[in-house]
Amino acid sequence: MKNKQSRRSFLQKSVAAGIGMSLLDPVTLQALSKKPGMRLGLVTYLWGKDWDLPTLITNCEQTGLLGVELRTAHAHGVEANLSKKERKEVKKRFRDSPVTCVGYGSNFDYHHADKASLKKNIEETKVYLQLCHDIGATGIKVKPNTLPEGVPREQTIAQIASSLDEVGRFGKQLGQVIRVEVHGRETQKIPNMKAIFEQVTEDNVKMCWNCNDQDLLAPGLEANFRSVQQWFGDTVHIRELNVGDYPYPQLMNLFLDINYDGWILLEARTNPPDRIAAMKEQMKIFNELTGVS
């Protein structure tokens, strides 16, 4: 997940090239000069959904959110219909930038009782795993969405785990991680995610913590966190760190306690008038919570 060039090298080159590092505040500059640990990035959910790829990369550079998960069907246009040449161009854009293409944020899921729907989701996941490989990303986000009514819970959980293993085996050949978002009306409950992962056998299938209210259900955040931490991968989804009641200071301390060194990806859900200023604000809060400032 590390950029091909060191952060120190990037800072030197960017100053020489004049690509906008002067726009970063001192707190962000300090964060960029530190050794890689937990790093703040962006999901193109609301704040990046209408930015084309050059604009997205530039805005991430200017705010210090140096990793991006490309959500499907957004203005960046990175989709499976890209030609080989276009995929190489996307890869080069990121390679020439300090911004890491963390991966792809898909909507593929594997809880479906209908076998045709299940097969379609599995096969399309494989298509997008190839895209991730071609653009230089390292993984794809997938999810369960529910436990269908009328189907035994254990049957659906086993099906989801088996499907994750299938796409995991395919992804492993391409050097890709399967990032399973803790998502869905029933499946976002931590005991259900734990039950799924207890049946997953492929070691490149990882859990993406998603900061849901269900994380706080009894026996509480820390106990739920500890119960599944063995399956954490290299991505975590958060919402705005200063909005709502989710205990982000406690969560960041838990990740610091396990020496987590992956991407903390901002999946913002508000609509601020100045998204660049809002991204800088989130970076500042993130640095304060993780001890950079």
ABEGO torsion letter per residue (X at the ends): XBBABBAAAAAAAAAAAGAGAAABBAAAAAAAABBBBBBBBBBBAAAAAABBAAAAAAAAAAAGBABBBBBBGBAAGBBAABBAAAAAAAAAAAAABABBBAEBBBABBAABABAAAAAAAAAAAAAAAAAAAAAGBAEBBBBBABBBBGBBAAAAAAAAAAAAAAAAAAAAAAGBBBBBBBBEAAAABAAAAAAAAAABABAABBBBBAGBAAAABOAEAAAAAAAAAAABBABBBBBBAABEABBAAAAAAAAAAAGBABBBBBBBABBBABAAAAAAAAAAAAAAAAGAX
